[in-house]
């Protein structure tokens, strides 16, 4: 699972770089639980670190982000200059649907069974 997630993230970042989306890519990740859970959040954290190491990208994260706080946390990262927001968990899809249209120059990565309907140009879905 972590290898497929890492591969997808690597491909997404490569695509963003090849399209010249931003001179400096900065990624923020929000996790629903602890990155030390030895499970889902830990795997996401490892994938985030590998993407950072592979691309030399500035990354940061917040853990234990409650769903009601997700929009605020994502917006704070965007206003701090992060241009890729990875919402690590299907519980954040609604928050991304609210925030993404307000920031068309920011790329959002969500994990869900299907892309948002209606589609959002700046949202990439990793199928869970």
C-alpha positions, 0 to 999 in steps of 0.5 A, spaced: 500 500 500 505 505 501 509 503 495 503 504 491 501 511 494 508 513 494 508 511 486 502 515 485 505 521 489 511 521 485 508 521 479 503 527 481 509 531 483 513 529 477 507 531 473 506 538 476 514 539 475 513 537 468 508 542 467 511 548 470 506 549 475 510 553 480 517 555 481 517 552 488 513 546 490 511 546 497 506 540 500 502 540 506 499 534 509 493 533 514 493 527 517 486 525 521 490 521 526 497 520 529 503 519 524 506 514 529 499 509 529 503 504 525 498 504 520 494 508 515 497 515 518 504 512 519 504 510 511 502 517 509 508 520 513 513 515 510 510 517 503 510 524 504 518 524 507 520 520 501 517 525 496 520 530 500 527 526 499 526 525 492 524 532 490 527 536 495 521 539 496 519 543 502 513 539 506 510 540 512 504 536 516 499 537 521 496 530 525 490 529 529 486 534 524 479 534 526 474 534 520 471 541 523 478 544 523 480 541 516 478 547 512 481 552 517 488 548 517 488 547 509 487 555 508 492 557 513 497 552 509 495 556 503 496 563 506 503 560 508 505 559 501 504 551 500 501 550 493 500 542 494 495 540 499 494 533 501 488 531 505 490 524 507 483 521 508 476 520 505 473 524 511 477 530 508 473 530 501 468 535 503 473 540 506 477 540 500 470 541 495 469 547 499 476 550 499 479 548 492 474 552 488 477 558 492 484 557 491 485 555 483 492 555 483 493 550 489 493 543 487 489 538 492 490 531 493 485 527 496 484 519 497 477 517 495 473 512 491 472 516 486 473 523 483 469 529 486 462 530 482 462 535 479 470 535 477 474 540 480 480 542 476 485 542 481 483 536 485 487 530 484 484 523 487 488 517 489 483 512 489 482 508 496 
